């Protein structure tokens, strides 16, 4: 079966935004004498569910915190860490290969579309994707299938003819529920999985070829 589309996750797959997110929050917790539980943090990666880590820290401290000041300090550190990040290995090579084969590409992300626009512009990748679907465009973010279903609909392809590229268990659940095959590239945050529902797990997008992705479709 020919491959008709590639649908990428963004955070942690194209750009490592997830470690700076964790590290910037972890530092705030450390400043208040507490350690941020990485195992707990992993449970929220790849979703858009509101999780107020400041309230969680406040409960750990046992005293009121100035939420605005705490978020502002964390935000400045987060931005500085993000600016040090570049496109992850294998992304541009896979995009080049898809372009040579006229296979359209999209992004389906639990982040807002404005977040995708900002970072793709900075990385010079915006024009490489025919469709961007952020959490503001659907009723439910990952692990629901809505993002992937909308991306495929806007590309005009059947989900069964597309392959999703993910880094998190929640994203993998969303892709498979939408009917796409799914390849997972774990990162430092998501390395513990589980990924037993993925079609393939690899160490890097640089390890993939279009032929291998196409073979997943049968």
Backbone as ProteinMPNN parsed JSONL, in Angstrom:
{"seq_chain_A": "XXXXXXXXXXXXXXXXXXXXXXXXXXXXXXXXXXXXXXXXXXXXXXXXXXXXXXXXXXXXXXXXXXXXXXXXXXXXXXXXXXXXXXXXXXXXXXXXXXXXXXXXXXXXXXXXXXXXXXXXXXXXXXXXXXXXXXXXXXXXXXXXXXXXXXXXXXXXXXXXXXXXXXXXXXXXXXXXXXXXXXXXXXXXXXXXXXXXXXXXXXXXXXXXXXXXXXXXXX", "coords_chain_A": {"N_chain_A": [[0.848, -1.194, 0.0], [0.704, 2.166, -0.93], [2.375, 4.997, 0.562], [0.712, 7.815, 1.654], [0.865, 10.103, 3.207], [2.729, 11.866, 5.737], [2.505, 12.447, 9.137], [3.542, 14.522, 11.568], [4.303, 14.759, 15.045], [5.129, 17.569, 17.166], [6.464, 18.86, 19.545], [9.261, 17.666, 21.184], [9.808, 15.918, 19.167], [10.301, 17.134, 16.613], [11.454, 19.442, 17.578], [13.271, 19.738, 20.568], [11.501, 20.622, 22.894], [10.545, 19.694, 25.216], [12.342, 18.861, 27.262], [13.51, 21.394, 28.078], [11.118, 22.511, 29.071], [10.52, 20.839, 31.272], [12.936, 21.137, 32.739], [13.017, 23.879, 33.354], [10.805, 24.173, 35.021], [11.535, 22.365, 36.981], [13.735, 23.668, 38.126], [12.545, 25.822, 39.46], [11.07, 24.443, 41.395], [13.223, 23.334, 42.811], [14.398, 25.642, 43.843], [12.595, 26.206, 45.771], [13.037, 24.264, 47.582], [12.246, 21.664, 46.929], [11.916, 18.625, 45.0], [11.061, 18.08, 41.636], [8.977, 15.599, 40.524], [9.943, 13.438, 38.122], [8.723, 11.157, 37.103], [6.008, 11.667, 37.573], [5.752, 13.958, 35.976], [6.118, 12.897, 33.432], [3.679, 11.697, 32.971], [2.015, 13.645, 31.996], [2.999, 14.532, 29.627], [2.599, 15.286, 26.216], [-0.08, 15.831, 26.222], [-2.917, 18.059, 26.431], [-4.118, 18.627, 28.722], [-5.052, 20.667, 31.436], [-2.652, 21.309, 33.826], [-1.726, 22.456, 36.828], [1.208, 23.22, 37.845], [2.226, 25.045, 39.604], [0.344, 25.26, 41.643], [0.591, 22.684, 42.586], [3.214, 22.746, 43.542], [2.899, 24.693, 45.491], [1.294, 23.314, 47.297], [3.14, 21.399, 48.099], [5.046, 22.996, 49.354], [3.521, 24.099, 51.343], [2.631, 26.636, 51.884], [1.369, 29.866, 50.853], [2.124, 30.984, 47.508], [3.418, 33.504, 45.32], [1.921, 33.405, 42.459], [2.175, 34.712, 39.982], [4.768, 35.814, 40.03], [6.318, 33.494, 40.326], [5.712, 32.096, 37.951], [6.665, 33.905, 36.078], [9.454, 33.987, 36.556], [10.112, 31.353, 35.936], [9.318, 31.343, 33.249], [11.142, 33.065, 31.931], [13.555, 31.665, 32.167], [12.842, 29.345, 30.799], [12.462, 30.29, 28.16], [15.081, 31.033, 27.496], [16.362, 28.559, 27.483], [15.006, 27.28, 25.384], [15.868, 28.699, 23.136], [18.327, 27.668, 22.695], [17.919, 25.315, 21.442], [17.829, 23.202, 18.539], [16.705, 21.927, 15.332], [15.824, 18.525, 15.541], [17.78, 15.492, 14.944], [17.508, 13.981, 11.718], [15.046, 15.014, 10.949], [14.918, 17.01, 8.848], [16.016, 15.526, 6.767], [14.113, 13.505, 6.401], [11.924, 15.038, 5.668], [12.913, 16.068, 3.278], [13.099, 13.714, 1.764], [10.402, 13.0, 1.62], [9.42, 15.149, 0.176], [10.696, 14.785, -2.297], [9.317, 12.591, -3.182], [6.834, 13.599, -3.446], [5.111, 13.391, -1.262], [2.806, 14.526, 0.968], [3.144, 16.463, 4.015], [2.306, 16.935, 7.464], [1.612, 18.547, 10.641], [0.512, 17.449, 13.767], [-0.386, 18.524, 16.757], [-0.471, 18.839, 20.33], [0.042, 21.308, 21.24], [-0.673, 24.883, 20.962], [-1.595, 26.319, 17.768], [-0.315, 28.741, 17.293], [2.062, 28.472, 18.725], [3.354, 26.526, 17.207], [3.629, 27.937, 14.786], [5.384, 30.016, 15.565], [7.819, 28.677, 16.319], [8.395, 27.08, 14.076], [8.782, 29.033, 12.146], [11.093, 30.248, 13.192], [12.888, 28.141, 12.928], [12.981, 27.826, 10.24], [11.299, 26.047, 8.941], [8.633, 26.22, 8.369], [7.423, 26.32, 5.832], [7.662, 23.757, 4.993], [5.608, 22.124, 5.706], [2.397, 21.145, 4.795], [0.079, 21.321, 6.241], [-0.91, 22.467, 9.426], [-1.964, 21.457, 12.531], [-3.123, 22.441, 15.515], [-3.898, 22.317, 19.074], [-5.901, 24.16, 19.441], [-7.597, 23.89, 17.344], [-9.273, 21.748, 17.517], [-11.741, 19.769, 19.321], [-10.839, 18.005, 21.258], [-7.67, 17.249, 22.578], [-4.643, 15.23, 22.282], [-4.718, 12.329, 24.378], [-6.852, 11.756, 22.626], [-8.155, 11.07, 19.299], [-8.588, 13.263, 17.663], [-6.841, 15.359, 16.649], [-5.165, 14.044, 14.807], [-7.067, 12.987, 13.052], [-8.152, 15.331, 12.012], [-5.905, 16.442, 10.758], [-5.396, 14.561, 8.723], [-7.801, 14.772, 7.311], [-7.647, 17.401, 6.368], [-5.446, 17.166, 4.725], [-6.52, 15.524, 2.88], [-6.336, 12.735, 2.837], [-6.682, 9.215, 3.518], [-6.64, 8.014, 6.845], [-5.543, 5.428, 7.15], [-3.684, 5.322, 5.171], [-1.609, 6.829, 5.998], [1.282, 7.686, 7.993], [2.089, 8.245, 11.336], [4.372, 10.164, 13.262], [5.812, 10.081, 16.313], [6.528, 10.899, 19.827], [5.618, 10.338, 22.329], [3.69, 8.346, 24.721], [0.949, 9.154, 24.945], [0.576, 10.542, 22.533], [1.008, 8.489, 20.726], [-1.153, 6.81, 21.312], [-3.216, 8.488, 20.41], [-2.682, 8.665, 17.637], [-2.907, 5.961, 16.78], [-5.551, 5.458, 17.475], [-6.808, 7.068, 15.659], [-6.399, 5.697, 13.367], [-3.98, 5.653, 12.02], [-0.753, 4.299, 11.186], [2.004, 4.136, 13.462], [5.117, 5.48, 14.32], [7.531, 5.671, 16.816], [9.77, 7.898, 18.405], [11.432, 7.952, 21.129], [12.298, 10.377, 23.695], [14.381, 12.124, 26.124], [12.541, 12.654, 28.131], [10.348, 11.011, 27.586], [11.31, 8.453, 27.491], [10.779, 6.185, 29.067], [8.42, 5.112, 28.212], [5.065, 3.651, 28.257], [5.399, 1.917, 25.054], [4.129, -0.131, 23.745], [1.975, -0.109, 22.055], [2.773, 1.027, 19.748], [3.754, 0.899, 16.257], [6.367, 0.785, 15.528], [9.465, 1.401, 17.105], [12.116, 3.632, 17.289], [15.489, 4.926, 17.6], [16.039, 7.421, 16.562], [14.862, 9.832, 14.177], [16.592, 9.888, 12.125], [17.203, 7.298, 11.681], [15.338, 6.256, 10.011], [13.77, 5.38, 6.863], [11.844, 6.255, 3.938], [10.988, 3.966, 2.703], [10.942, 2.076, 4.781], [8.924, 3.174, 6.349], [6.777, 3.027, 4.597], [6.529, 0.292, 4.394], [5.218, -0.366, 6.702], [2.58, -0.073, 6.149], [1.763, -2.281, 4.863]], "CA_chain_A": [[0.0, 0.0, 0.0], [1.569, 3.348, -0.982], [2.315, 5.979, 1.637], [0.089, 9.032, 1.132], [1.143, 11.278, 4.037], [3.421, 11.767, 7.018], [1.979, 13.411, 10.104], [4.512, 14.658, 12.641], [4.149, 15.502, 16.284], [6.131, 18.65, 17.15], [7.28, 18.974, 20.763], [10.007, 16.458, 21.528], [10.094, 15.13, 17.967], [10.957, 18.047, 15.675], [12.259, 20.322, 18.43], [13.239, 19.265, 21.948], [10.93, 21.62, 23.792], [10.043, 19.041, 26.423], [13.323, 18.922, 28.337], [13.506, 22.748, 28.636], [9.896, 22.685, 29.86], [10.726, 20.16, 32.555], [14.087, 21.68, 33.459], [12.696, 25.203, 33.88], [9.91, 23.977, 36.171], [12.319, 21.675, 38.015], [14.58, 24.635, 38.842], [11.68, 26.563, 40.385], [10.821, 23.552, 42.538], [14.465, 23.22, 43.574], [14.574, 26.902, 44.573], [11.685, 26.185, 46.917], [13.411, 23.159, 48.462], [11.57, 20.42, 46.58], [12.285, 18.031, 43.714], [9.948, 17.791, 40.734], [8.94, 14.169, 40.23], [9.977, 13.205, 36.688], [7.736, 10.129, 36.785], [4.721, 12.353, 37.479], [5.798, 14.862, 34.821], [5.963, 12.095, 32.217], [2.275, 11.333, 32.756], [1.275, 14.734, 31.358], [3.645, 14.876, 28.361], [1.836, 14.919, 25.028], [-1.497, 16.127, 26.393], [-3.232, 19.477, 26.635], [-4.884, 18.728, 29.964], [-4.483, 21.7, 32.308], [-2.002, 20.838, 35.047], [-1.152, 23.632, 37.476], [2.362, 22.793, 38.632], [2.449, 26.013, 40.677], [-0.517, 24.832, 42.752], [1.18, 21.461, 43.135], [4.375, 23.19, 44.318], [2.367, 25.394, 46.666], [0.854, 22.278, 48.242], [4.343, 20.777, 48.652], [5.674, 23.978, 50.249], [2.637, 24.284, 52.491], [2.438, 28.064, 52.12], [0.989, 30.554, 49.619], [3.165, 31.499, 46.629], [2.985, 34.512, 44.35], [1.892, 32.643, 41.217], [2.662, 35.523, 38.87], [6.229, 35.918, 40.131], [6.876, 32.163, 40.079], [5.578, 31.789, 36.522], [7.522, 34.827, 35.332], [10.837, 33.52, 36.699], [10.228, 30.123, 35.172], [9.166, 31.662, 31.831], [12.384, 33.645, 31.409], [14.515, 30.567, 32.057], [12.356, 28.457, 29.747], [12.747, 30.906, 26.859], [16.526, 30.974, 27.229], [16.692, 27.179, 27.151], [14.448, 26.975, 24.072], [16.663, 29.319, 22.085], [19.52, 26.837, 22.486], [17.52, 24.08, 20.769], [17.762, 23.2, 17.084], [15.938, 20.819, 14.768], [16.381, 17.242, 15.95], [18.367, 14.717, 13.842], [16.674, 13.204, 10.813], [13.806, 15.695, 10.561], [15.004, 17.614, 7.514], [16.256, 14.464, 5.779], [12.846, 12.838, 6.131], [11.124, 15.999, 4.909], [13.464, 16.105, 1.918], [12.722, 12.475, 1.086], [8.967, 13.079, 1.334], [9.235, 16.134, -0.896], [11.115, 14.173, -3.566], [8.278, 11.64, -3.57], [5.555, 14.343, -3.449], [4.283, 12.922, -0.149], [2.541, 15.693, 1.817], [3.455, 16.342, 5.437], [1.509, 17.767, 8.363], [1.908, 18.462, 12.073], [-0.637, 17.327, 14.663], [0.257, 18.805, 18.036], [-1.282, 19.277, 21.463], [0.363, 22.713, 21.497], [-1.463, 25.788, 20.117], [-1.053, 26.579, 16.427], [0.589, 29.893, 17.38], [3.346, 27.928, 19.184], [3.949, 25.884, 16.04], [4.018, 28.997, 13.852], [6.557, 30.733, 16.095], [9.041, 27.881, 16.284], [8.686, 26.66, 12.701], [9.366, 30.208, 11.49], [12.472, 30.401, 13.692], [13.703, 27.03, 12.428], [12.956, 27.815, 8.788], [10.62, 24.827, 8.501], [7.195, 26.432, 8.239], [6.975, 26.02, 4.465], [7.822, 22.328, 4.706], [4.401, 21.402, 6.118], [1.194, 21.6, 4.098], [-1.002, 21.501, 7.214], [-0.576, 22.522, 10.851], [-3.157, 21.315, 13.371], [-2.839, 22.595, 16.93], [-5.0, 21.933, 19.967], [-6.962, 25.158, 19.331], [-8.427, 23.597, 16.176], [-10.085, 20.55, 17.753], [-12.43, 19.733, 20.612], [-10.056, 17.218, 22.216], [-6.265, 17.033, 22.214], [-4.16, 13.883, 22.555], [-4.678, 11.093, 23.593], [-7.972, 11.59, 21.7], [-7.665, 11.01, 17.922], [-9.072, 14.406, 16.889], [-5.775, 16.085, 15.943], [-4.731, 13.262, 13.647], [-8.179, 12.911, 12.107], [-8.26, 16.63, 11.318], [-4.748, 16.59, 9.872], [-5.621, 13.718, 7.539], [-8.915, 15.343, 6.548], [-7.172, 18.599, 5.665], [-4.547, 16.704, 3.666], [-7.307, 14.776, 1.911], [-5.853, 11.354, 2.77], [-7.251, 8.288, 4.48], [-5.69, 7.73, 7.926], [-4.875, 4.139, 6.942], [-2.606, 5.516, 4.195], [-0.658, 7.785, 6.575], [2.095, 7.255, 9.136], [2.342, 9.267, 12.344], [5.692, 10.151, 13.898], [5.507, 10.535, 17.665], [7.547, 10.69, 20.857], [5.016, 10.091, 23.641], [2.61, 7.355, 24.772], [-0.34, 9.778, 24.655], [0.531, 10.821, 21.101], [0.878, 7.203, 20.038], [-2.543, 6.415, 21.486], [-4.035, 9.331, 19.527], [-2.449, 8.288, 16.241], [-3.452, 4.634, 16.508], [-7.011, 5.565, 17.558], [-7.251, 7.719, 14.424], [-6.247, 4.761, 12.264], [-2.667, 5.765, 11.396], [0.387, 3.576, 11.731], [2.748, 5.092, 14.288], [6.515, 5.243, 14.662], [7.87, 6.46, 17.993], [11.162, 8.234, 18.701], [11.433, 8.444, 22.508], [13.325, 11.341, 24.081], [14.787, 12.003, 27.527], [11.372, 12.695, 28.996], [9.385, 9.929, 27.311], [12.044, 7.203, 27.242], [10.272, 5.042, 29.829], [7.231, 4.569, 27.55], [5.168, 2.443, 27.412], [5.154, 2.07, 23.632], [3.735, -1.421, 23.185], [0.932, 0.108, 21.062], [3.39, 1.611, 18.548], [4.118, -0.046, 15.203], [7.826, 0.729, 15.459], [10.174, 2.328, 17.982], [13.491, 3.83, 16.823], [16.245, 5.865, 18.413], [16.126, 8.736, 15.922], [14.274, 9.906, 12.834], [17.682, 9.639, 11.182], [17.268, 5.85, 11.458], [14.199, 5.857, 9.193], [13.666, 5.688, 5.437], [10.465, 6.203, 3.482], [10.688, 2.57, 2.415], [10.561, 1.421, 6.038], [7.624, 3.695, 6.751], [5.785, 2.485, 3.664], [6.357, -1.14, 4.674], [4.297, -0.505, 7.83], [1.21, -0.052, 5.645], [1.433, -3.602, 4.32]], "C_chain_A": [[0.886, 1.247, 0.0], [1.326, 4.302, 0.189], [1.793, 7.298, 1.071], [0.385, 10.271, 1.966], [1.964, 10.898, 5.26], [2.873, 12.849, 7.929], [2.886, 13.399, 11.331], [3.877, 15.243, 13.894], [5.174, 16.637, 16.214], [7.039, 18.612, 18.366], [7.933, 17.644, 21.113], [10.37, 15.604, 20.34], [10.826, 15.959, 16.919], [11.907, 18.968, 16.435], [12.14, 19.826, 19.869], [12.801, 20.397, 22.862], [10.576, 21.007, 25.141], [11.049, 19.036, 27.57], [13.45, 20.338, 28.911], [12.273, 23.04, 29.483], [10.076, 22.071, 31.25], [11.823, 20.831, 33.37], [13.772, 23.04, 34.07], [11.744, 25.112, 35.075], [10.668, 23.323, 37.316], [13.16, 22.669, 38.82], [13.759, 25.453, 39.835], [11.378, 25.72, 41.623], [12.061, 23.464, 43.43], [14.702, 24.487, 44.41], [13.688, 26.969, 45.81], [11.9, 24.96, 47.804], [12.743, 21.838, 48.171], [12.049, 19.929, 45.214], [11.029, 17.733, 42.898], [10.04, 16.338, 40.299], [8.861, 13.954, 38.717], [8.944, 12.165, 36.268], [6.339, 10.744, 36.668], [4.673, 13.228, 36.233], [5.561, 14.099, 33.517], [4.504, 11.762, 31.925], [1.497, 12.421, 32.034], [1.877, 15.137, 30.017], [2.777, 14.395, 27.2], [0.353, 15.136, 25.157], [-1.681, 17.632, 26.514], [-4.061, 19.661, 27.901], [-4.246, 19.772, 30.876], [-3.923, 21.098, 33.593], [-1.285, 22.036, 35.661], [-0.01, 23.204, 38.391], [2.664, 23.778, 39.757], [1.591, 25.643, 41.895], [0.042, 23.576, 43.407], [2.396, 21.802, 43.995], [3.921, 23.868, 45.603], [1.914, 24.392, 47.723], [2.057, 21.606, 48.898], [5.031, 21.693, 49.669], [4.845, 24.172, 51.509], [2.426, 25.728, 52.853], [2.085, 28.728, 50.795], [2.219, 31.044, 48.84], [2.582, 32.581, 45.737], [3.048, 33.855, 42.969], [2.486, 33.429, 40.047], [4.186, 35.613, 38.864], [6.881, 34.58, 39.796], [6.837, 31.833, 38.596], [6.495, 32.67, 35.68], [8.984, 34.387, 35.371], [11.061, 32.258, 35.87], [10.185, 30.42, 33.667], [10.437, 32.207, 31.21], [13.44, 32.56, 31.203], [14.129, 29.626, 30.917], [12.699, 29.003, 28.364], [14.229, 30.83, 26.513], [16.961, 29.566, 26.848], [16.195, 26.809, 25.753], [15.307, 27.513, 22.938], [17.937, 28.539, 21.787], [19.201, 25.571, 21.69], [17.469, 24.258, 19.254], [16.944, 21.993, 16.621], [16.62, 19.497, 15.126], [16.847, 16.422, 14.739], [17.319, 13.963, 13.024], [15.432, 13.909, 10.317], [13.889, 16.22, 9.136], [15.263, 16.56, 6.443], [14.957, 13.757, 5.407], [11.907, 13.755, 5.341], [11.602, 16.088, 3.464], [13.033, 14.879, 1.123], [11.246, 12.493, 0.714], [8.696, 14.047, 0.19], [9.615, 15.55, -2.256], [10.058, 13.204, -4.08], [6.888, 12.294, -3.651], [4.575, 13.789, -2.415], [4.05, 14.104, 0.795], [2.818, 15.406, 3.294], [2.604, 17.324, 6.238], [2.063, 17.649, 9.774], [0.587, 18.386, 12.821], [-0.097, 17.423, 16.085], [-0.733, 19.236, 19.098], [-0.922, 20.691, 21.909], [-0.507, 23.603, 20.608], [-0.795, 26.0, 18.757], [-0.074, 27.744, 16.454], [1.984, 29.47, 17.837], [4.085, 27.287, 18.013], [4.449, 26.933, 15.058], [5.323, 29.671, 14.285], [7.838, 29.931, 15.918], [9.389, 27.403, 14.877], [9.269, 27.812, 11.893], [10.829, 30.373, 11.895], [13.397, 29.347, 13.104], [13.778, 26.987, 10.902], [12.252, 26.611, 8.198], [9.139, 25.034, 8.18], [6.678, 25.984, 6.875], [7.048, 24.538, 4.12], [6.567, 21.51, 5.034], [3.169, 22.004, 5.452], [0.088, 21.97, 5.077], [-0.421, 21.534, 8.618], [-1.882, 22.431, 11.639], [-2.728, 21.375, 14.83], [-4.08, 22.333, 17.759], [-6.161, 22.917, 19.909], [-7.92, 24.876, 18.179], [-9.361, 22.406, 16.374], [-10.731, 20.61, 19.133], [-11.591, 19.045, 21.676], [-8.635, 17.049, 21.705], [-5.888, 15.583, 22.507], [-4.347, 13.552, 24.04], [-5.901, 10.818, 22.72], [-7.447, 11.654, 20.265], [-7.914, 12.259, 17.088], [-8.005, 15.117, 16.063], [-5.343, 15.339, 14.687], [-5.835, 13.125, 12.606], [-8.308, 14.209, 11.324], [-7.097, 16.827, 10.354], [-4.94, 15.789, 8.588], [-6.74, 14.281, 6.673], [-8.454, 16.56, 5.756], [-6.182, 18.254, 4.561], [-5.314, 15.98, 2.559], [-6.832, 13.353, 1.734], [-6.569, 10.504, 3.804], [-6.214, 8.025, 5.576], [-4.92, 6.429, 7.725], [-3.734, 4.232, 5.942], [-1.526, 6.469, 4.718], [0.101, 7.156, 7.736], [2.315, 8.452, 10.056], [3.732, 9.066, 12.931], [5.537, 10.83, 15.251], [6.685, 10.341, 18.615], [6.953, 10.308, 22.2], [3.951, 9.004, 23.586], [1.251, 7.946, 24.434], [-0.485, 10.066, 23.158], [0.351, 9.554, 20.289], [-0.554, 6.684, 20.131], [-3.456, 7.183, 20.535], [-3.913, 8.898, 18.075], [-3.086, 6.949, 15.907], [-4.983, 4.653, 16.566], [-7.593, 6.212, 16.305], [-7.11, 6.818, 13.21], [-4.939, 4.854, 11.517], [-1.725, 4.711, 11.969], [1.227, 4.597, 12.485], [4.152, 4.609, 14.594], [6.88, 6.197, 15.798], [9.38, 6.654, 18.103], [11.184, 8.788, 20.121], [12.541, 9.47, 22.743], [13.62, 11.19, 25.573], [13.6, 11.96, 28.492], [10.516, 11.451, 28.831], [10.023, 8.545, 27.217], [11.461, 5.985, 27.945], [8.997, 4.448, 29.238], [5.994, 4.602, 28.426], [4.806, 2.709, 25.954], [4.757, 0.746, 22.974], [2.633, -1.283, 22.134], [1.468, 0.774, 19.8], [3.685, 0.515, 17.531], [5.626, -0.245, 15.119], [8.392, 1.763, 16.418], [11.62, 2.407, 17.521], [14.175, 4.879, 17.682], [16.271, 7.277, 17.867], [15.392, 8.693, 14.594], [15.337, 9.662, 11.771], [17.822, 8.151, 10.867], [16.207, 5.352, 10.486], [14.384, 6.196, 7.719], [12.19, 5.64, 5.065], [10.046, 4.765, 3.184], [10.247, 1.835, 3.663], [9.2, 1.894, 6.523], [6.51, 3.109, 5.874], [5.511, 1.003, 3.95], [5.399, -1.372, 5.832], [2.849, -0.576, 7.366], [0.799, -1.38, 5.036], [1.508, -3.632, 2.796]], "O_chain_A": [[1.75, 1.368, 0.868], [0.22, 4.394, 0.723], [2.361, 7.838, 0.121], [0.181, 11.388, 1.49], [1.904, 9.77, 5.749], [2.786, 14.016, 7.548], [2.984, 12.397, 12.038], [3.017, 16.12, 13.812], [6.0, 16.665, 15.301], [8.239, 18.363, 18.246], [7.258, 16.633, 21.31], [11.153, 14.663, 20.47], [11.855, 15.532, 16.396], [13.022, 19.237, 15.987], [11.041, 19.529, 20.338], [13.619, 21.044, 23.515], [10.332, 21.732, 26.105], [10.662, 19.189, 28.728], [13.495, 20.482, 30.133], [12.363, 23.735, 30.495], [9.813, 22.714, 32.266], [11.652, 21.067, 34.566], [14.209, 23.331, 35.183], [11.863, 25.883, 36.027], [10.475, 23.676, 38.479], [13.287, 22.541, 40.038], [14.23, 25.744, 40.935], [11.421, 26.213, 42.75], [11.956, 23.514, 44.655], [15.156, 24.404, 45.551], [13.982, 27.686, 46.767], [11.074, 24.647, 48.661], [12.667, 20.974, 49.044], [12.521, 20.709, 44.386], [10.053, 17.195, 43.422], [11.062, 15.902, 39.768], [7.839, 14.251, 38.098], [8.353, 12.278, 35.194], [5.574, 10.387, 35.771], [3.671, 13.241, 35.516], [4.888, 14.593, 32.612], [4.129, 11.567, 30.769], [0.419, 12.15, 31.506], [1.325, 15.998, 29.332], [2.288, 13.266, 27.192], [-0.413, 14.683, 24.307], [-0.716, 18.378, 26.68], [-4.636, 20.726, 28.123], [-3.03, 19.764, 31.068], [-4.646, 20.455, 34.353], [-0.342, 22.567, 35.074], [-0.224, 22.87, 39.556], [3.284, 23.407, 40.754], [2.056, 25.706, 43.033], [-0.021, 23.419, 44.626], [2.588, 21.213, 45.058], [4.49, 23.643, 46.671], [2.13, 24.607, 48.916], [2.025, 21.278, 50.084], [5.528, 21.238, 50.7], [5.38, 24.381, 52.597], [2.081, 26.039, 53.993], [2.45, 28.227, 49.732], [3.217, 31.461, 49.429], [1.388, 32.572, 45.436], [4.124, 33.764, 42.378], [3.212, 32.873, 39.223], [4.815, 35.5, 37.813], [7.875, 34.532, 39.071], [7.821, 31.345, 38.042], [7.04, 32.215, 34.674], [9.672, 34.409, 34.351], [12.077, 32.121, 35.189], [10.931, 29.815, 32.896], [10.777, 31.852, 30.081], [14.132, 32.543, 30.185], [14.987, 29.168, 30.163], [13.17, 28.265, 27.498], [14.588, 30.587, 25.361], [17.826, 29.391, 25.99], [16.884, 26.102, 25.018], [15.459, 26.864, 21.903], [18.555, 28.733, 20.74], [20.11, 24.836, 21.305], [17.113, 25.324, 18.752], [16.546, 21.151, 17.426], [17.84, 19.37, 15.025], [16.36, 16.633, 13.628], [16.375, 13.389, 13.567], [14.814, 13.454, 9.354], [13.031, 15.914, 8.307], [14.774, 16.692, 5.321], [14.725, 13.446, 4.239], [11.184, 13.299, 4.455], [10.795, 16.172, 2.539], [12.65, 14.985, -0.042], [10.873, 12.058, -0.376], [7.844, 13.792, -0.661], [8.933, 15.793, -3.252], [9.922, 13.02, -5.29], [5.892, 11.614, -3.896], [3.37, 13.725, -2.657], [5.006, 14.629, 1.366], [2.736, 14.266, 3.753], [2.235, 18.394, 5.753], [2.874, 16.771, 10.067], [-0.339, 19.152, 12.553], [0.572, 16.507, 16.562], [-1.717, 19.916, 18.804], [-1.516, 21.214, 22.852], [-1.03, 23.131, 19.599], [0.423, 25.873, 18.624], [0.905, 27.736, 15.708], [2.98, 30.04, 17.391], [5.289, 27.479, 17.847], [5.568, 26.831, 14.554], [6.237, 29.867, 13.484], [8.835, 30.454, 15.418], [10.567, 27.33, 14.527], [10.145, 27.605, 11.054], [11.694, 30.606, 11.051], [14.56, 29.629, 12.813], [14.544, 26.207, 10.336], [12.562, 26.192, 7.082], [8.467, 24.093, 7.757], [5.628, 25.349, 6.775], [6.552, 24.114, 3.076], [6.481, 20.335, 4.678], [2.927, 23.209, 5.532], [-0.744, 22.829, 4.785], [0.449, 20.733, 8.961], [-2.794, 23.233, 11.437], [-2.051, 20.473, 15.324], [-5.174, 22.15, 17.224], [-7.282, 22.571, 20.281], [-8.944, 25.546, 18.048], [-10.157, 22.092, 15.489], [-10.327, 21.391, 19.994], [-11.614, 19.433, 22.845], [-8.423, 16.739, 20.533], [-6.733, 14.797, 22.936], [-4.148, 14.427, 24.883], [-5.988, 9.745, 22.124], [-6.388, 12.237, 20.032], [-7.5, 12.319, 15.931], [-8.24, 15.444, 14.899], [-5.175, 15.941, 13.627], [-5.562, 13.146, 11.406], [-8.545, 14.192, 10.116], [-7.29, 17.329, 9.247], [-4.676, 16.288, 7.493], [-6.645, 14.271, 5.446], [-8.834, 16.728, 4.597], [-6.088, 18.973, 3.566], [-4.82, 15.84, 1.441], [-6.902, 12.802, 0.636], [-7.011, 11.006, 4.838], [-5.036, 7.832, 5.274], [-3.751, 6.346, 8.101], [-2.903, 3.328, 5.866], [-0.634, 6.869, 3.97], [-0.375, 6.218, 8.375], [2.682, 9.536, 9.604], [4.203, 7.938, 13.076], [5.178, 12.005, 15.33], [7.69, 9.717, 18.274], [7.694, 9.984, 23.127], [3.369, 8.76, 22.53], [0.471, 7.322, 23.716], [-1.554, 9.855, 22.586], [-0.367, 9.541, 19.288], [-1.104, 6.181, 19.151], [-4.358, 6.606, 19.927], [-4.913, 8.779, 17.368], [-3.734, 6.81, 14.87], [-5.642, 3.95, 15.8], [-8.734, 5.939, 15.931], [-7.636, 7.129, 12.142], [-4.778, 4.209, 10.48], [-1.888, 4.283, 13.112], [1.174, 5.789, 12.184], [4.356, 3.488, 15.061], [6.571, 7.388, 15.742], [10.161, 5.72, 17.923], [10.973, 9.987, 20.307], [13.581, 9.442, 22.086], [13.163, 10.24, 26.209], [13.656, 11.309, 29.535], [10.017, 10.898, 29.811], [9.343, 7.571, 26.896], [11.63, 4.862, 27.47], [8.533, 3.404, 29.695], [5.869, 5.494, 29.266], [4.016, 3.603, 25.651], [5.019, 0.531, 21.791], [2.373, -2.231, 21.394], [0.702, 1.057, 18.879], [3.845, -0.651, 17.891], [6.105, -1.297, 14.698], [7.865, 2.87, 16.532], [12.284, 1.381, 17.375], [13.519, 5.629, 18.405], [16.498, 8.229, 18.614], [15.309, 7.643, 13.958], [15.019, 9.274, 10.647], [18.484, 7.782, 9.897], [16.17, 4.164, 10.164], [15.059, 7.163, 7.368], [11.38, 5.056, 5.786], [8.89, 4.393, 3.389], [9.293, 1.058, 3.625], [8.414, 1.105, 7.046], [5.442, 2.746, 6.366], [4.391, 0.527, 3.766], [4.822, -2.453, 5.946], [1.985, -1.074, 8.087], [-0.374, -1.589, 4.726], [1.258, -4.672, 2.186]]}, "name": "protein", "num_of_chains": 1, "seq": "XXXXXXXXXXXXXXXXXXXXXXXXXXXXXXXXXXXXXXXXXXXXXXXXXXXXXXXXXXXXXXXXXXXXXXXXXXXXXXXXXXXXXXXXXXXXXXXXXXXXXXXXXXXXXXXXXXXXXXXXXXXXXXXXXXXXXXXXXXXXXXXXXXXXXXXXXXXXXXXXXXXXXXXXXXXXXXXXXXXXXXXXXXXXXXXXXXXXXXXXXXXXXXXXXXXXXXXXXX"}
